[in-house]
Amino acid sequence: MTGSCEVCGNEYDKAFEITASGKRHVFDSFECAIQALAPRCAHCGCRVIGHGTEAGGRMFCCAHCAHHAGAHEIQDRVQ
């Protein structure tokens, strides 16, 4: 599939398509797909690439950030 990346505009013969929430997206790399689709941590703003954690309807990258935002019940590991 040839397509134009919706993030960087690169026209690429190996572009790929992702459908998320019923909307079609075209990217030239996973890097651009992550920038467009991955949620941001509600505390530090980094992209949540893995599972992350959620509290109060907000997404966090880790328990540390959740704690800073007042979600003290979140734990990275249970010991």
C-alpha positions as CSV (number, residue, x, y, z in Angstrom):
1,M,0.0,0.0,0.0
2,T,1.4,3.4,-0.9
3,G,0.2,6.2,1.3
4,S,0.9,9.5,2.9
5,C,1.6,9.4,6.6
6,E,-0.9,11.5,8.5
7,V,1.8,12.6,11.1
8,C,4.8,13.5,9.0
9,G,3.4,13.6,5.5
10,N,5.9,11.1,4.1
11,E,4.8,9.3,0.9
12,Y,5.9,5.7,1.5
13,D,5.4,2.5,-0.5
14,K,5.2,0.5,2.7
15,A,2.7,2.7,4.5
16,F,0.2,0.8,6.7
17,E,-3.3,1.4,7.8
18,I,-4.8,1.2,11.3
19,T,-8.4,1.5,12.1
20,A,-9.1,2.8,15.7
21,S,-12.5,3.7,17.0
22,G,-13.9,3.3,13.5
23,K,-11.5,5.9,12.0
24,R,-8.9,4.9,9.4
25,H,-5.3,6.1,9.9
26,V,-2.3,5.8,7.6
27,F,1.3,5.8,8.9
28,D,4.8,5.3,7.4
29,S,6.2,4.0,10.8
30,F,5.3,2.7,14.2
31,E,6.9,5.9,15.6
32,C,4.3,8.1,13.8
33,A,1.5,5.7,14.8
34,I,2.5,6.0,18.4
35,Q,2.6,9.8,18.2
36,A,-0.9,9.9,16.8
37,L,-2.6,7.2,18.7
38,A,-0.9,6.5,22.1
39,P,-2.5,8.2,25.1
40,R,-0.4,10.6,27.1
41,C,0.3,10.3,30.8
42,A,-1.9,12.7,32.7
43,H,1.0,13.7,35.0
44,C,4.3,13.7,32.9
45,G,2.8,13.8,29.4
46,C,4.9,10.9,28.0
47,R,3.3,8.5,25.6
48,V,1.9,5.4,27.2
49,I,3.1,2.6,24.9
50,G,2.5,-0.3,27.3
51,H,-0.4,-1.1,29.5
52,G,0.0,1.9,31.7
53,T,-2.5,2.4,34.5
54,E,-5.8,4.2,34.8
55,A,-7.4,6.0,37.8
56,G,-10.3,8.4,37.9
57,G,-10.7,8.2,34.1
58,R,-7.1,9.4,33.6
59,M,-4.2,7.4,32.1
60,F,-0.8,7.2,33.7
61,C,2.5,5.7,32.6
62,C,3.3,4.4,36.0
63,A,2.3,4.4,39.7
64,H,4.8,7.2,40.5
65,C,2.9,9.5,38.2
66,A,-0.5,8.3,39.4
67,H,0.6,9.1,43.0
68,H,1.7,12.6,42.0
69,A,-1.8,13.1,40.7
70,G,-3.4,11.8,43.9
71,A,-4.2,8.2,42.9
72,H,-2.3,6.6,45.8
73,E,-4.1,3.2,45.4
74,I,-2.1,2.5,42.2
75,Q,0.9,0.2,42.6
76,D,3.6,-0.8,40.1
77,R,4.1,-4.2,41.9
78,V,2.4,-5.9,44.7
79,Q,4.9,-7.3,47.2
